[in-house]
Amino acid sequence: MASSHPAVLAGARSAVTPLLESGLTRILVGIAGPPAAGKSTLAVTLATALRTEYGPDAAVAVPMDGFHLANAQLARLGLSDRKGAPETFDGAGFAALLRRLRAPADDEVVYAPEYSRVLHESIGGAIPVPAAVRVVVVEGNYLLLPRPPWDAVRPVLDLALYLEAPAPVRVDALIRRQLSRGLEPVAAVDWVERSDEVNAALIAGTRRYADVVLSRP
């Protein structure tokens, strides 16, 4: 995976510093923002930077995308053409995972799922988070959405970052993402306009709930 822009990483690292200097033994950092803003890249880059600086137990990145409903369930619910919208995730399950990550039992390893862009399905138990890990960096579209079940997420976070990027940059990345799924160019553009950008507009309204807003150049 590519590294996040140095200025964005520096802003995130600066925001985390006061928490690292506190007495907290477990820190939850959330990164929200619209589709293709670079949330996953920033989460992984930040976690990697913290491990480099503080050691292997310093940080782990956990994506919200691991809570995508299975494609079979989306088909059953008639939501296949809305994949990526809030109702196409197990938001309550994600909030429950964060509560476990907030206060793990001694020596407990909490396993988080991840999303495969090869299989286009979630994979359970893919990311181990040992109790010794100090910083858990979670990322996803709807971390700051103020409606159930997503409204249970923000109170669990010690720090909420919102990452934004120029719309043309995001849209281009989203179209390329849909092309990689096998969609024809016209269908890829239609999906982005009809689904991803509708979701982006909803997410933009949550920006004000973040502690820090970061902008990609």
C-alpha positions, 0 to 999 in steps of 0.5 A: 500500500502507498504511504500517506502524504507527508503533510497528512501523516505529520498532521495526524502524528501531531494530533496523536502526540498529547494522547501518547504523552498521557497515561492512557494504556489503550488509545483509540484513534478514528479516521473518518472521511468520504470514499477514496479520501485516503483513510486506509492509507493514512491508518496503515501509515500512521500505525506503521510510523508509531511501530517504527518509533515505539516498537511492535506493540505500539499500534494496529490499524483496524478498518470499518470495511471489515463489517460490510455485509456479505454479498449474499445478504445484500442481495437478500435485502435488495441492497446490492446496488447500494453497497457502501451505504450505511445500511450495508454494514453491520454498524452495531457489530463494528461498535461492539468491536470498538467497545472490546478494543476500548477495554480488553481483558488482560492478555486478550487478543481481539480479532477484527475482520478486514475487507478483501478487494480481491474477493469483494467480501469481508474476512473474519478474524483477520487482524489480531489486536493483542492487549499490549497494543497501545494505539488502535487506529480505526478508519471508515466512512461512518465513524462520525455519523450521528444516527444509530447504530453509528452514533455509538462509535464517536464516544468510544474514540479518544481522537477523531480525525476527518480526512478530506481530499479534492473531489476530482482526485477522489472520483478518479480513484473511485472510478478506477476502483470500480473498473478493477471490479470488472465494471465497464467504464460507463457503469463505473462512472454511474456507480460512483455518481449514484452510490459513492458520491451520494455517500460522500455527501452524507459523510461531509455532514459529519466533518464538524464532529471531528477533533481535527480535519486533515486535507490532502493536497 
